[in-house]
Amino acid sequence: MSLNPIRPWRNIERRKSRRIMVGNVPVGGDAPISVQTMTNTDSSDVRATLAQIISAADAGADIVRVSTPDEAATRALREITRESPVPIVADIHFHYRRAIEAAEAGAACLRINPGNIGDASRVREVVQAARDHGCSIRIGVNAGSLERHLLEKYGEPCPDAMVESGLDHIKLLQDNDFHEFKISVKASDVFLAAAAYQMLGEATDAPIHLGITEAGGLRGGTVKSAVGMGNLLWMGIGDTIRVSLSADPVEEVKVGYEILKSLGLRTRGVQIISCPSCARQGFDVIKTVEALEQRLEHIKTPMSLSIIGCVVNGPGEALMTDLGFTGGGAGSGMVYMAGKQSHKLSNAQMIDHIVGLVEQRAEALAAGQGDALAADASPQVPVPGMHRAKG
């Protein structure tokens, strides 16, 4: 549960689920909601795939999925899993041998549909390989690839069909006394996915992998994912997420974190609160925010920064953030630290100075000096030609 006793309307009571492990990452129970992405390189190209995994991990990915469609991919997986900084999920479709090879190659999790990999004996072989090598399994139900008998039964992909498919797959694993699994019921239709996930959450205590599949490009897919996953997460549904975008996997990770950060479910890096700008702005807000987003990407320490163009909302927003800058007049504005006015600053110096303040705060928090920073809001970063404002 995300608990806020002062502002109870911010509380999110997470659905109770079993906890499993994906490598060294806990999923479900009271574990933090993990962020995933998937590589789009040729999986047999070890260097290119690892480079993408490392970039995703640096952006905050907890888990990365790699497609393993053939033997060349599962052979490469051995080196990939050995050098990867995060657990690897092997994406398996249809061929049960790929699942066994992936488990032997060090995959932390196998993404499969047990009903699609052959008869009961083949399911047993895959389960045994997962058990022998400490793999978990993700059951991945997708509205675009439902079993024919379910489409005939229901007429079209619908929540009931998707959940029935998922429960059928769960039974195949449970019949083999295997319980280290999570499950997803993805659809590109937000309404269909949301309804299916709500039904699934009531039907099983398995950890849920959340996603709006094939959501689209960077802008459209971000909006669609935020609407679909954001509402489900707000309801407490979801133990691990992947934002599916036709974009760089790093962008998927960034969007995933922003969704979780907006709900107070994860914190990482600098959260910028900024106005859309208008004729009242005392500086170019849009360009300033773009520059700060780029220059503060390396900061992993959670903190909030308000960048507001004028004094209408600026001081109020600054009260709620760790650092802030509010536009004023005559080419300068006010810097706020820990919600208090600290010092005036010229617009020309603003970006470099704020970056310095953020970096200084990150270092102090890492050294356990956060309380001292809050108590003394005076700047340690030099401000040429400026003095600390009183009040």
N, C-alpha and C positions, 0 to 999 in steps of 0.2 A: 504494500500500500504506500502511495505517495502521501505522507502525512504532513499537514500544515495546520497546527492547532489554532494559529492566529487567523488564518483565512481558510476556514473549512470548505468553502466553495471551490477551492483548488484541489481538494483531495480526489485521488483516483484509487478506487479499491480494485486491485488486480484479481482476476479470476484465479482460483486456486488450481494449480497444476502440479504434476509430478516433476521432479528435477532429474534431468539426465546430463551427461557430459558429452560435449563435442570436443574431443581432445582435452585441453585444459580449460575450456570455456564452459561454465555451467549454464544450462538452459532450462528455464522453468522454475517452479517453486518461487523463492523470493530473490532469485538471481536477477541482476540488471538485465534489461532487455537488450539483447545483442544485435549488432548491425552487420549485415552481410552484403556481399556483392558477388559478381561472377566475372571471371575473365572472359575476354572475347578473342584471345590470341589462338593460334594453332597450338593445341595442347601438347603436341609432340615437340614443339620448340621450347626447350627448357628455359633458355635465357630470357626470351621474350615474355613467357608466362610468369616467370619469377619476378621480372621487372615490374609487371603489372600488379602482381600480388603485393610486392613491397610498397608500391605507390599507394595502393588501396589501404594497406595496413598503416602506413604513415598518416593517411587521412582519417584513420580511426576505425577501419574495418576490424571487427573481432574475429570474423570467419570469412573465408573466401571459397566459392564453389568453382570447380574446374570440370569442364565437360570431358568425358573419357569415352569417345565413340568407337575406338578401335584399339588394337594391341599396341600400336605405336604410342598412343596416348597413355595407356596404363604403364608401359615401360618407362616413359618419361616421368610419370607420376612419382616414382620412387625417389628420384633426385629432387623433384619439386617439393615433396613433403618433407624431405630431410632438411632443406634449406629455407623453407617458408617460415616467416616469423609468426604466422597464425595458423590455426587448424584448417585443413583442407577438406572440403566436401566433394566427393566424386559424383558427378552427374551421370547416372546410368539409365539407358533406355533399352528395353527389350532383351539385350543379350546378357544372360546371367553370368557368363564367364568373365565379362568386364567387371562385374561387381566383385567377384572373387579375387581377380587380379588387383583391383583397386585396394581391397582390404589388405592384401599381402604387401602392397606397395606403400602402405602407411597412411592411407586416408583415414581421417578421424570420423567421417560419417559417409554413408552411402545414400544418395538420393535416388530412390526407386519407387516404382509401383509394383508391389509383390505380385499382383495378378497379371502383370505384363511380361514376366520373365520366365514363364513356362509352368510346368506342372508342379505338384506338391513336392516332388523329390528335388527339383531345382531350387525351389524356395528354401527347403531345408538346407541345401548346400550353401546358399548365400547367407542364411542366418548363422550357420555354423562358422563360416569364414568371418562374419562380423563378430561373433562371440570370441573366436580364437584370437582375433587381432585387436580387440577392444574398440570396435567401431560401433557407433550408434547408427540409426537409420532414420531418414526422413521419408515419410510417405507423401508423395507429391501428386495430389489430385488437381487436374486442370480442366476447366469447362470445355476447352477446345479438343480434348482427347479422352472424353468419357467412353466407357465400354459400350459396345453396341447394344447389349441387352438392356442397359439402363436407358439409353436413348429411345429404344423401342417401347420400354415401359412407361416413360414419362413424356415422350414426344419431343423433348428438347432439353438442353442443359438447364437445370433448375436447382435451387438449393437442396431439395430432397434427394435428387439424383446424385449430386456431388457428395453429400454427407453419407448416403448409402454406400457409394463407392469407397469413401474413406474408411467407413466402419468395416466393410468387407476386407479391405487390406489390413486393417488392424487385427482382425480375427486370424488372418493367415500368419501373422507374426506371433500373436498370443498362443495359437495352437502349437507353435514351436517353442513355447515358454520363453519368448523374447519380448522384453518390455522397454528396452532402451531406444525408444523411438519418439519422434515428434511428427507432426502432420500439418499439411497445408491444403486448403481448398481454394485455389486461385482462379480468378476470372478477370477478363479485361473490362467487364461490365461492373461498375462500382456497386450498383444495387444488388446484383447477383452475388458478388463476392461478400458483401457485408451481411446479407441474409444467410448465406452458407456458413460463414464463420460464426455467426451468432448461434445457429443451430448446432454446429460442431462443438462449440464451447460448452453447451449443455449436455452433449452426448458422450463426452469423454473427458478424462482428466489428463490426457496426454498434453505435453507442451505444444503450443501452436506456433507455427512459422507463418508470419503474416506477409501478404503481398497482394498488390493489384497487378496481375501479370500483363505483359505487353502494353504497358501504360502509354507509351508514345515517346515523343522527343523530350528534350530537356525541359522546356516550358510546360507543354501540355501534360507530359507525364508526371511532372512535379506536382502540378495542381491536382491531377486525378489521384495520385498516390496520397497526397495530403488530405484530400477529402475522404477517401475510402479508409485508409489506415488510421488517419487521425481520429475519426469517429470511433473506430473499433478500439483503438488504444485508450481513448477517453472512457469507453465502457469497461476497460480493464482487460480486454482480450488481446492476446499477443505476447509471446515470450522471446521471439527473435524476428527480425524484419529484414526484407530486402526490397528496395525500391527498384523496379524494373524500367530502365530508361534506354532509349536508343541514343546513348551518349557514353562518354568515358566512364568506366566503372568508378573512378574517383568521385565523379559527380553524384553517382548513386549513393555513395557513402555520405557525402556532404548533405544531400537532401534528407537521407535517413536520420542523420544526427539532428538536423534542424527541426524535423518533425518531433523527435523525442524531446529536444530542448524546449520547444514551444509548449509542451505539456508538463515540463518539469520532471520527465522520466529519466533523462540522462543529462549530464553536464560535461561539456568539453569545449575548450577554447573560448574565444571572445564572442559574446552575444551582443550585436550592435542594435540598439534601439534608435531609429532615425526617422525623421519626418520626411514626407514626400516632397517638401520644399514648396515655396510660393513666393509672391512678391515681397513678403516681409523678411525673407531670409537675409541674414547679414553676411553670408558667404555661400559659395557654391556647394550645397549639401550633397547633391548627387555625385559630383566628381570626388568630393572628400570621402564619402562612404566607399566608393569604388576603390580609391587608393588605400584606405585603411583595411578593407577586406583583404586586399592582396598582401599588404605589408604585415598583417597580423596572422596570416595563415599558419605560421610556425608556432604560434602560442597554443599550447595544449591545456594550460591551467584555466579552469572555469572562472570567468568574470564577466561583468556586464559593463557596457559602454554606451552612453547616450550621446548622440550627435544631432542637435536640434538647431534649426536655423534662426530662431528668434526667441524672445523672452516670454511669449504667450504661454507655451507649454514647456519650454526648456527647463526652467528651474524645478518644476514639479516632476518632470521625468528624471532629472538629475538626483533628486532626493531618493529615488528607488534604484540607482545604479552605483556600481563601484567607482566609476569614473565618468565624467561628462564634460561636454563643451556646448555652450549656448551662445549663439550669435548675438552680437550687440550692435554698436554703431562705430563709426570712424575707423573701420577696418580692424576691429578687435572684438574679442568675446570673453566669456568667463569660463574658467576651468573649475570643475567641481571634483572633489575627492571625498569618498565615503559620504556623499550626500550633502557636503558643505561647500560653500564658496571658498575657493582656495586662492586663485590669482588670475589677473587679467592676462590675456595672451593675444598677440597679433595674429590675424588670419594667416599671414605668410608663414609663421612659425608653427602653426597648429599641428599639421600632420606629423612632422618629425618629433615634435614635443610629446604628442599623445602616444606615439609609438614608444618613445622612451619611457613614459609613465607606465604603460602597460607592461613592457618588459621588466621594469623595476618591480612592479607589483607581483608579477609572476615569479621572479627570483625570490622576493621576500616571502611569498606564500610557500614556495618550495622549501625555504629555510625555516618555516614555522613562525614567521614574524607578522602574520596577517593582522593580529590584534593591535600590534604597535602601529601599523599603517592606518587602521581605522581610528585609532585614538589621536594620531597626529596627522592631519590632512595637509601639512605643508609639503610642497613639492621638493624632491631631492634632485630631479632633473633640472639642470641650469636653465633659467629663463632670461636670456640677454635683454637688458633694458627694462625688465619688468620687476614688480614687487608683489608680495603677497597682499591681497586685499583683506581689509578688516571685516569681521562679521562672518 
